[in-house]
């Protein structure tokens, strides 16, 4: 797992710099367990592809603050392109993006840039801020956060596939960029005694997968400094549906969906957890253009999860995916 070790060799010094010293004792053993090759059946398939990717030089130029995160070099040959495409395709399904690496367009299942365009205008400016992104997927939004001036962007997601995708992209963008991936869960992150580390904490597309949503919100709060901003994006039900949906079995074919509140209910949860200035800044019904099957994610996608006769309903008959962006402040 040499690439991971290199990734963390760059990460540990950052912890001293950003007053995250309390992570130095408990994170390394948690990472060793998470990165145990025997515990990850797919790693033997992904690591050779990652090895091939690491043979290519880092790109000459990178663009982070645009729709497709882009890396480009002069003189990248046609043969290189073929080999790199094959290596990147070993990491299918690519869910969050898009990326354009050496003229290879990775058309991901989600147009994550659309979500960013809905979220970004409402945020406290990210310039110079330390940012934590829970459930970061391949890390697309980490790059956008750096593109908007964040000084440190830490992504947390237990998926080893997403970590491998992240490391592949980071190789081309530049190893020295201060974005890092932890293949863990939020619950595994040490909470500091001062609890004043991150300026902005994101949780996008995670809350409805949590059996205990209130605990998730409190865990997010623990990582924020006093006065810091929480960005919570999650599925909600329309006001006229009622207070809360607990799907009987699946929701839009997802079997791990627990609680989908209304916006008012979600606001109440955040206030009950001690957040101030709680507000909904965006409400958006997911379109078939934003989430769809592509050649980089060739499994079923949103269209297959909606009622074919009425796209305002899921196949199970529930309200179709509606996403709210909530902002809230941790009291000073």
Phi and psi in degrees as a GROMACS rama.xvg file:
@    title "Ramachandran Plot"
@    xaxis  label "Phi"
@    yaxis  label "Psi"
@TYPE xy
-64.3325  -32.9013  UNK-2
-65.8189  -37.4467  UNK-3
-65.1978  -40.7174  UNK-4
-62.7772  -39.4133  UNK-5
-63.2765  -42.2108  UNK-6
-56.941  -45.0796  UNK-7
-80.0486  -25.8656  UNK-8
-58.1758  -35.0194  UNK-9
-77.9392  -25.5131  UNK-10
-78.6484  -42.0761  UNK-11
-57.6119  -44.7315  UNK-12
-61.3392  -29.5724  UNK-13
-64.9276  -31.1604  UNK-14
-64.1969  -40.5551  UNK-15
-60.7098  -47.6193  UNK-16
-61.3197  -37.1478  UNK-17
-102.686  22.7704  UNK-18
59.0931  37.6278  UNK-19
-110.957  30.3443  UNK-20
-56.5831  -31.0427  UNK-21
-66.8003  -11.8326  UNK-22
-80.5497  -19.5193  UNK-23
-67.0493  -26.8731  UNK-24
-84.1981  -43.365  UNK-25
-95.5663  -20.892  UNK-26
-71.1889  -45.8992  UNK-27
-54.3035  -45.6706  UNK-28
-64.9968  -36.6926  UNK-29
-62.604  -40.0076  UNK-30
-68.4997  -40.1226  UNK-31
-57.9313  -41.5504  UNK-32
-66.4333  -44.4453  UNK-33
-63.9975  -32.9744  UNK-34
-95.0846  10.2985  UNK-35
-64.9772  114.899  UNK-36
-59.0875  -33.1865  UNK-37
-66.6275  -23.5442  UNK-38
-88.0564  -2.9419  UNK-39
-125.955  97.3674  UNK-40
-58.4672  -28.6541  UNK-41
-89.255  -12.9164  UNK-42
-55.8697  -40.1137  UNK-43
-58.064  -25.7052  UNK-44
-82.5779  -37.1973  UNK-45
-81.8575  -34.5083  UNK-46
-65.5761  -40.6759  UNK-47
-60.0661  -38.1188  UNK-48
-64.455  -40.2868  UNK-49
-65.6142  -38.7852  UNK-50
-58.9944  -43.7995  UNK-51
-63.0767  -40.2378  UNK-52
-63.9012  -38.8957  UNK-53
-69.286  -13.4433  UNK-54
-73.7901  -23.2517  UNK-55
-76.9276  148.713  UNK-56
-72.3338  154.935  UNK-57
-58.55  144.735  UNK-58
-68.17  156.569  UNK-59
-69.3587  -36.1498  UNK-60
-139.141  147.495  UNK-61
-135.574  143.35  UNK-62
-124.84  117.784  UNK-63
-103.007  -27.8585  UNK-64
-101.429  59.5248  UNK-65
-151.497  170.656  UNK-66
-55.6309  -53.521  UNK-67
-97.149  120.006  UNK-68
-63.0896  123.578  UNK-69
-125.792  137.86  UNK-70
-132.584  133.338  UNK-71
-142.134  146.062  UNK-72
-131.079  149.652  UNK-73
-70.6359  143.641  UNK-74
71.6766  23.9049  UNK-75
-77.9987  116.728  UNK-76
-79.4432  165.193  UNK-77
-60.8624  -40.9037  UNK-78
-64.7445  -41.5148  UNK-79
-58.4176  -42.3583  UNK-80
-59.1621  -44.7281  UNK-81
-62.9472  -46.0921  UNK-82
-66.0222  -42.0584  UNK-83
-66.9223  -40.3133  UNK-84
-57.8726  -45.2877  UNK-85
-61.714  -42.1429  UNK-86
-65.5999  -42.9382  UNK-87
-67.9499  -31.0015  UNK-88
-72.2052  -15.5015  UNK-89
-64.6299  -19.204  UNK-90
-98.3807  15.2486  UNK-91
-63.4856  137.013  UNK-92
-87.3917  133.497  UNK-93
-92.9518  111.662  UNK-94
-97.8855  -41.5761  UNK-95
-113.162  131.956  UNK-96
-177.762  -151.384  UNK-97
-91.6766  163.831  UNK-98
-127.997  152.302  UNK-99
-133.19  106.105  UNK-100
-112.598  114.809  UNK-101
48.7053  50.1716  UNK-102
69.0839  7.79725  UNK-103
-96.3793  115.557  UNK-104
-87.6845  115.656  UNK-105
-93.5852  99.2724  UNK-106
-88.0845  97.1389  UNK-107
-81.0526  165.75  UNK-108
-56.8184  -44.0092  UNK-109
-100.274  139.142  UNK-110
-85.1836  79.9003  UNK-111
-64.5148  -20.3195  UNK-112
-64.9522  -30.3086  UNK-113
-66.9842  -41.2432  UNK-114
-62.965  -43.9167  UNK-115
-60.7026  -39.7859  UNK-116
-64.427  -28.1877  UNK-117
-80.2697  -32.0329  UNK-118
-86.2774  -47.8826  UNK-119
-54.9927  -41.31  UNK-120
-62.7168  -19.7253  UNK-121
-95.285  -10.2369  UNK-122
-75.8407  150.267  UNK-123
-59.3956  135.871  UNK-124
-50.8583  135.377  UNK-125
-83.0144  -7.39306  UNK-126
-49.4464  119.821  UNK-127
73.9546  6.85951  UNK-128
-92.7872  151.116  UNK-129
-92.4932  125.575  UNK-130
-124.7  139.799  UNK-131
-120.803  131.053  UNK-132
-122.032  109.743  UNK-133
-89.8075  130.608  UNK-134
71.9435  48.1599  UNK-135
-77.9578  -7.2105  UNK-136
58.9706  -139.33  UNK-137
-71.3325  -6.09466  UNK-138
97.1836  9.88108  UNK-139
-51.0215  -48.7468  UNK-140
-69.9133  -24.8208  UNK-141
-59.6763  -40.888  UNK-142
-68.414  -38.0458  UNK-143
-65.3067  -36.0872  UNK-144
-63.7085  -44.4033  UNK-145
-63.8374  -39.1116  UNK-146
-59.9402  -28.4699  UNK-147
-92.9445  10.5826  UNK-148
101.135  5.52003  UNK-149
-59.5705  143.61  UNK-150
-87.3013  -21.0241  UNK-151
-152.664  132.544  UNK-152
-130.225  113.442  UNK-153
-110.095  123.062  UNK-154
-104.938  141.787  UNK-155
-127.263  122.489  UNK-156
-161.568  128.5  UNK-157
-72.9462  -5.26651  UNK-158
-78.7473  121.941  UNK-159
-70.762  -29.1187  UNK-160
-61.0867  -46.9266  UNK-161
-64.5777  -35.2454  UNK-162
-64.3916  -42.127  UNK-163
-64.0641  -41.7692  UNK-164
-60.6804  -44.3783  UNK-165
-59.8593  -46.9007  UNK-166
-63.9831  -36.2738  UNK-167
-63.2219  -46.811  UNK-168
-65.8036  -42.9678  UNK-169
-62.0162  -33.934  UNK-170
-56.5263  -41.5244  UNK-171
-79.6222  -36.1944  UNK-172
-71.863  -34.1799  UNK-173
134.726  119.488  UNK-174
-63.1642  -22.5466  UNK-175
-84.2115  -4.08506  UNK-176
-68.4211  137.016  UNK-177
-81.7647  54.1825  UNK-178
-117.553  133.336  UNK-179
-136.745  151.112  UNK-180
-119.635  128.667  UNK-181
-113.926  116.858  UNK-182
-80.1666  60.1754  UNK-183
-131.916  -176.79  UNK-184
-108.322  163.837  UNK-185
-55.31  -38.9226  UNK-186
-63.6955  -24.9516  UNK-187
-82.5031  -10.0768  UNK-188
-76.7344  132.658  UNK-189
-65.6135  138.656  UNK-190
-93.6113  134.717  UNK-191
-79.3921  161.045  UNK-192
-68.2547  -40.6255  UNK-193
-76.3495  -25.4552  UNK-194
46.5795  47.9936  UNK-195
-134.002  45.9311  UNK-196
-96.8319  -58.9225  UNK-197
-90.1975  137.894  UNK-198
-81.1605  -35.0706  UNK-199
-136.447  131.388  UNK-200
-120.991  126.521  UNK-201
-105.068  138.237  UNK-202
-135.592  102.813  UNK-203
-119.698  116.86  UNK-204
76.4235  31.2467  UNK-205
-120.169  -39.7513  UNK-206
-53.5219  -41.5388  UNK-207
-72.5421  -12.1293  UNK-208
-89.1397  -1.5903  UNK-209
-97.7095  129.104  UNK-210
-67.3975  -25.6407  UNK-211
-125.502  85.968  UNK-212
-64.146  -33.1759  UNK-213
-65.6623  -42.4822  UNK-214
-62.1611  -37.8687  UNK-215
-60.3353  -45.9897  UNK-216
-62.9053  -41.447  UNK-217
-66.6317  -37.2365  UNK-218
-65.2655  -37.7456  UNK-219
-63.466  -42.9949  UNK-220
-61.4951  -36.9325  UNK-221
-62.1222  -26.6741  UNK-222
-86.748  -8.48743  UNK-223
-92.1605  144.533  UNK-224
-76.2269  156.655  UNK-225
-56.2242  132.412  UNK-226
87.3266  -4.92096  UNK-227
-75.2916  167.357  UNK-228
-112.305  130.788  UNK-229
-96.2468  134.566  UNK-230
-118.411  108.037  UNK-231
-115.813  115.821  UNK-232
-117.345  126.966  UNK-233
-156.774  166.251  UNK-234
-68.4014  141.285  UNK-235
-134.487  165.109  UNK-236
-102.902  151.915  UNK-237
-61.2236  151.661  UNK-238
-53.4961  -39.2219  UNK-239
-73.88  -8.51753  UNK-240
-74.9155  -34.55  UNK-241
128.582  -162.247  UNK-242
-80.1819  -35.1082  UNK-243
-161.787  141.061  UNK-244
-114.478  125.647  UNK-245
-115.162  101.844  UNK-246
-61.5127  141.146  UNK-247
-65.9952  -50.0254  UNK-248
-125.354  -77.3559  UNK-249
-111.957  158.612  UNK-250
-127.415  119.464  UNK-251
49.9609  42.8459  UNK-252
69.6425  2.02755  UNK-253
-88.7892  131.203  UNK-254
-96.4985  -2.80869  UNK-255
-115.095  47.696  UNK-256
-110.379  125.304  UNK-257
-106.259  -59.7744  UNK-258
-130.587  126.137  UNK-259
-121.825  102.997  UNK-260
-86.7794  167.961  UNK-261
-76.4687  167.572  UNK-262
-60.8085  -42.1125  UNK-263
-61.67  -42.2058  UNK-264
-64.7114  -42.836  UNK-265
-63.1684  -40.1491  UNK-266
-60.2421  -41.3624  UNK-267
-62.4282  -43.376  UNK-268
-57.4666  -46.2596  UNK-269
-65.53  -40.5786  UNK-270
-68.1976  -38.4288  UNK-271
-62.7989  -30.1813  UNK-272
-82.7492  3.15191  UNK-273
94.9716  8.93303  UNK-274
-80.7402  150.484  UNK-275
-114.069  163.988  UNK-276
52.2845  46.731  UNK-277
-79.7497  127.589  UNK-278
-148.695  149.238  UNK-279
-94.1402  119.158  UNK-280
-103.839  -9.78509  UNK-281
-159.193  140.92  UNK-282
-135.193  125.514  UNK-283
-148.018  125.563  UNK-284
-83.3595  124.413  UNK-285
-62.1901  130.26  UNK-286
-96.209  162.602  UNK-287
-70.878  -11.958  UNK-288
-84.92  -25.6309  UNK-289
-84.5373  -31.7033  UNK-290
-132.309  115.03  UNK-291
-158.505  163.843  UNK-292
-72.0415  145.461  UNK-293
-142.307  178.536  UNK-294
-71.5005  -11.8017  UNK-295
-99.5502  -2.41959  UNK-296
-152.986  79.9275  UNK-297
-94.5888  30.149  UNK-298
-100.805  -173.294  UNK-299
-66.7948  149.425  UNK-300
-138.519  -163.062  UNK-301
-49.7698  -42.7135  UNK-302
-55.9068  -34.7499  UNK-303
-77.0269  -14.8743  UNK-304
-98.0751  -6.40218  UNK-305
-103.126  154.922  UNK-306
-61.0317  120.921  UNK-307
-59.8137  -25.9215  UNK-308
-92.156  -14.1498  UNK-309
-152.738  99.3156  UNK-310
-71.181  -0.293194  UNK-311
-86.5621  1.80248  UNK-312
-129.078  150.826  UNK-313
-78.7094  170.187  UNK-314
-60.2614  -24.7551  UNK-315
-83.4441  -7.90085  UNK-316
95.8221  5.3302  UNK-317
-84.4383  165.922  UNK-318
-58.8274  140.681  UNK-319
-62.7303  158.822  UNK-320
-54.7758  118.163  UNK-321
-121.788  128.338  UNK-322
-117.313  132.634  UNK-323
-110.03  141.785  UNK-324
-106.736  116.02  UNK-325
-107.732  135.868  UNK-326
-114.45  144.658  UNK-327
-154.223  150.527  UNK-328
-109.429  138.418  UNK-329
-79.0334  130.455  UNK-330
-58.1306  148.161  UNK-331
